[in-house]
Amino acid sequence: MSSRSMSSRSQSSLSQSSLSHLPIIDIDTHWVEPPDFWTRRAPARLKDVVPRIVRTDAGVDQWVVEADRVLAPAGFCVIRRDASKAYGTFCLDTMDEMHPSGGEPKARLEVMDRHGLTMQILYPNTLGFAGSAVMRIEDAELRDFCLKAYNDGMAEVQADGEGRLFPQAAVPFWDVDAAVTELERAHDDLGLTGFVINDAPEKWGLPTLCDPVYDPLWAVAQERGLPVNFHIGGGFSVGAPWQGHGAPGALACSSSLSYFSNVRCITNLIFSGLLDRFPSLKFVSVESGIGWLPFQLEFCEYQYDENGTTHLQLRPREYFHRQIYASYWFEENAVPVVERLGADNIMFETDYPHPTCLYPDIQQSVARSLDGLDDASKRKILYENACRVYQLELPSGVETGEG
């Protein structure tokens, strides 16, 4: 039995939890793009160079692009066809081994129903969790096609998702004018509800995100109420784990360090002045957990005072409460964080079907993590905040337990 399984409280007591009547919006999951995701959309001149699955001599599937440039593993999926979870690996070896819910809408909805999940927000895989891996593609036309085709394909997923699957668009952050155009297209023509962006464009010699050069993009997002999602692993990295860990240890170490990218991002965001220029723009820290937030915000408050930070209109905690949201999944007890920060800026996720995903004991984990909170706070965390941030409406007939 995994360490995530029930311990101090009995399974039977949690099965009677009042959560059984509440909708749950899972705000961080990933889509395993099928092998023909790009080839079936490619014009003839690009069909041989777009991302495609190649099986190595060792029998491992991987995405390659252009002539033979490795782009990503097959899908970062660890859920087997029998619905069991593989541990200690980034990805199952072949797409044949992966559960169809990774990349088939009907199968995904069936898994959601089995685990009591009402709706899901979806993020990229092959192009990087923030679309950043597309920067490995040297040909500008091919790079542009791959990103737009991704958004097109995910719009189809949303259409097949029965009002329950909501992919986030990827935008060409290296070209602000093109990013604005693509975001407008993704919203107007494709119906996507938000977007994900690289948190460290300076890695490619571009300005940092607080530079006014990005203001046209922020302005469009603010006007339309589209959230800006910062997914861990979408830009800045704290570096590789030490050598000698072995595969499971290296995965555990790198996963444990990954949230630091969002600590850096959110802290920079607070002190940058960007939130003064765009006071109603929403930002989401995705897959970073929430336990660090009270400490970091307290640290920011201290540094704000100690360093005479007079150029900002609000204090760090005020910016957070006004515009910044975060999600949790593995934390056994979210109550202390909610008691310090309130419930208005916290959401729930599973990270399905990635190696660190909350699976299979989702309902039990949610019940344990929120045990002791009032019903109003539970509703905010499990679905109301997500509806507000992503401009969603619960599917018809979903009971909320209110009234």
Residue pairs with C-beta under 8 A, 6 or more apart in sequence:
2 87
4 330
4 358
4 361
4 365
5 361
6 14
6 361
6 364
6 368
9 368
9 371
11 364
14 363
14 364
14 367
14 368
15 363
15 364
17 363
17 367
17 371
18 375
18 378
18 401
19 363
19 366
19 367
19 370
19 378
19 382
20 116
20 363
21 399
21 400
21 401
22 378
22 379
22 382
22 383
22 400
22 401
23 118
23 119
23 382
23 383
23 394
23 398
23 399
23 400
24 116
24 117
24 118
24 348
24 366
24 382
24 383
25 117
25 118
25 119
25 120
25 121
25 347
25 348
25 382
25 383
25 386
25 387
25 392
26 112
26 117
26 119
26 120
26 121
26 348
26 349
26 350
26 352
27 120
27 121
27 284
27 286
27 327
27 347
27 348
27 349
27 386
27 389
27 390
28 121
28 123
28 231
28 286
28 287
28 327
28 329
28 349
28 350
28 351
29 120
29 121
29 122
29 123
29 349
29 350
29 351
29 352
29 353
30 76
30 122
30 123
30 124
30 125
30 129
30 351
30 352
30 353
30 354
31 102
31 103
31 122
31 123
31 124
31 125
31 154
31 157
31 167
32 74
32 75
32 76
32 77
32 95
32 98
32 102
32 103
32 125
32 353
33 51
33 75
33 103
33 125
33 126
33 150
33 153
34 95
34 103
34 104
35 52
35 53
35 95
37 51
37 126
37 149
37 150
37 153
38 50
38 51
38 52
38 146
38 149
38 150
38 153
39 47
39 50
39 52
41 149
41 152
41 153
42 50
42 145
42 149
43 145
46 141
46 142
46 145
49 65
49 66
49 67
49 139
49 142
50 65
50 142
50 145
50 146
50 149
51 63
51 64
51 65
51 71
51 126
51 146
52 63
52 64
52 65
53 61
53 62
53 63
53 64
53 74
53 95
54 61
54 62
54 63
54 64
54 68
55 61
55 94
56 62
59 93
59 94
60 74
60 93
60 94
61 73
61 74
61 93
61 94
61 95
62 70
62 71
62 72
62 73
62 74
63 70
63 71
63 72
63 73
63 74
63 126
64 70
64 71
65 71
65 136
65 137
65 142
65 146
66 137
66 138
66 139
66 142
69 136
69 137
71 126
71 127
71 133
71 136
71 137
72 125
72 126
72 127
72 128
72 133
73 90
73 91
74 91
74 92
74 93
74 94
74 95
74 98
75 91
75 92
75 95
75 98
75 102
75 103
75 125
75 126
75 353
76 90
76 91
76 125
76 353
76 354
76 355
77 91
77 92
77 98
77 99
77 102
77 353
77 354
78 85
78 86
78 87
78 89
78 90
78 91
78 92
78 353
78 354
78 355
78 357
79 85
79 86
79 98
79 99
79 101
79 102
79 352
79 353
79 357
79 359
80 86
80 92
80 97
80 98
80 99
81 97
81 98
81 99
81 100
83 99
83 111
83 360
85 357
85 359
85 360
86 92
87 248
87 355
88 247
88 248
88 251
89 247
89 251
89 355
90 251
90 355
91 355
92 98
98 353
99 107
99 111
99 353
100 107
101 107
101 108
101 110
101 111
101 353
102 108
102 353
105 157
105 160
105 161
105 162
105 165
106 160
108 120
108 161
108 165
109 161
109 162
109 164
109 165
111 117
111 352
112 118
112 120
112 164
115 359
115 360
115 362
115 363
116 362
116 363
117 350
117 362
118 164
118 383
118 394
118 395
118 398
119 163
119 164
119 165
119 166
119 383
119 386
119 392
119 394
119 395
120 164
120 165
120 166
120 352
121 166
121 167
121 168
121 193
121 194
121 386
121 390
122 154
122 157
122 165
122 166
122 167
122 168
123 129
123 130
123 167
123 168
123 196
123 229
123 231
123 286
124 130
124 131
124 150
124 170
124 196
126 133
127 133
127 134
127 146
127 147
127 150
127 170
128 134
128 233
128 234
129 196
129 231
129 232
129 233
129 234
130 170
130 196
130 197
130 198
130 199
130 229
130 230
130 231
130 233
130 234
130 235
131 147
131 150
131 170
131 171
131 173
131 196
131 197
131 198
131 234
132 198
132 234
132 235
134 143
134 146
134 147
134 170
135 143
135 174
135 204
137 143
137 146
143 172
144 172
144 178
147 170
147 171
147 172
147 182
148 182
150 170
151 169
151 170
151 182
151 185
151 186
151 190
151 192
152 190
154 167
154 169
154 190
154 192
155 167
155 186
155 189
155 190
155 191
155 192
157 165
157 167
158 165
158 166
158 167
158 190
158 191
158 192
159 191
162 395
163 393
163 395
164 395
166 192
166 193
166 390
166 392
167 192
168 192
168 193
168 194
168 195
168 196
168 229
169 182
169 183
169 186
169 187
169 190
169 192
169 194
169 195
169 196
170 195
170 196
171 178
171 179
171 182
171 183
171 186
171 195
171 197
171 217
172 178
172 179
172 182
173 179
173 197
173 198
173 201
173 206
174 201
174 204
174 206
176 213
176 214
176 216
176 217
177 216
179 217
180 216
180 217
180 220
183 195
183 217
183 220
183 221
183 226
184 220
186 192
186 195
187 193
187 224
187 226
193 226
193 227
193 390
193 391
193 392
194 226
194 227
194 228
194 229
194 284
194 389
194 390
195 221
195 226
195 227
195 228
195 229
196 229
196 230
196 231
196 234
196 286
197 209
197 228
197 229
197 230
197 234
198 234
198 235
199 209
199 230
199 234
199 235
199 236
199 261
199 262
199 264
199 265
200 208
200 235
200 236
200 261
200 265
201 207
201 208
201 209
201 235
202 208
203 235
203 236
207 213
207 214
208 268
209 268
209 269
209 272
209 274
210 268
210 269
210 272
210 273
210 274
215 277
215 278
218 228
218 274
218 277
218 278
218 281
219 278
220 226
221 227
221 228
221 281
222 278
222 280
222 281
225 282
225 391
227 282
227 283
227 284
227 325
227 389
227 390
228 281
228 282
228 283
228 284
229 283
229 284
229 286
230 262
230 265
230 266
230 283
230 284
230 285
230 286
231 286
231 287
232 258
232 259
232 261
232 262
232 286
232 287
232 288
233 258
233 261
234 261
235 261
235 265
236 261
236 264
236 265
237 261
238 257
238 258
238 260
238 261
239 257
240 250
240 254
241 249
241 250
241 253
241 254
241 257
242 253
245 252
245 253
251 355
255 355
255 356
258 287
259 287
259 288
259 289
259 292
261 288
262 285
262 286
262 287
262 288
263 288
263 292
263 296
265 285
266 283
266 285
266 296
266 320
266 324
266 326
267 296
267 300
269 275
269 283
269 319
269 324
270 300
270 316
270 319
270 320
270 324
271 300
271 309
271 312
271 316
273 311
273 312
275 281
275 314
275 319
275 322
275 323
276 312
276 313
276 314
279 322
279 323
280 323
281 323
282 323
282 324
282 325
282 389
283 323
283 324
283 325
284 324
284 325
284 326
284 327
284 347
284 389
285 324
285 325
285 326
285 327
286 327
286 349
287 327
287 329
287 349
287 351
288 326
288 327
289 326
289 327
289 328
289 329
289 330
289 331
290 326
290 327
290 328
290 331
290 334
290 337
290 341
290 346
291 328
291 331
291 337
293 320
293 326
293 337
293 341
294 336
294 337
294 340
294 341
297 316
297 317
297 320
297 341
300 316
300 317
301 315
301 316
301 317
303 309
304 312
304 315
304 316
312 319
314 322
320 341
320 345
321 341
321 342
321 344
321 345
324 345
325 345
325 346
325 347
325 385
325 389
326 345
326 346
326 347
327 346
327 347
327 348
327 349
328 334
328 337
328 346
328 347
328 348
328 349
328 369
329 348
329 349
329 350
329 351
329 357
329 358
329 365
330 356
330 358
330 365
331 337
331 369
332 365
332 368
332 369
333 368
333 369
333 371
334 346
334 369
334 370
334 373
334 381
335 369
335 370
335 371
335 372
335 373
337 346
338 346
338 373
338 377
338 381
343 373
343 376
343 377
343 380
343 381
343 385
344 380
344 385
345 385
346 380
346 381
346 385
347 381
347 385
347 386
347 389
348 366
348 381
348 382
348 386
349 358
350 357
350 358
350 359
350 362
351 357
351 358
352 358
352 359
353 359
358 365
366 382
370 377
370 378
370 381
370 382
373 381
375 401
379 400
379 401
379 402
383 394
383 400
386 392
387 393
387 394
394 400
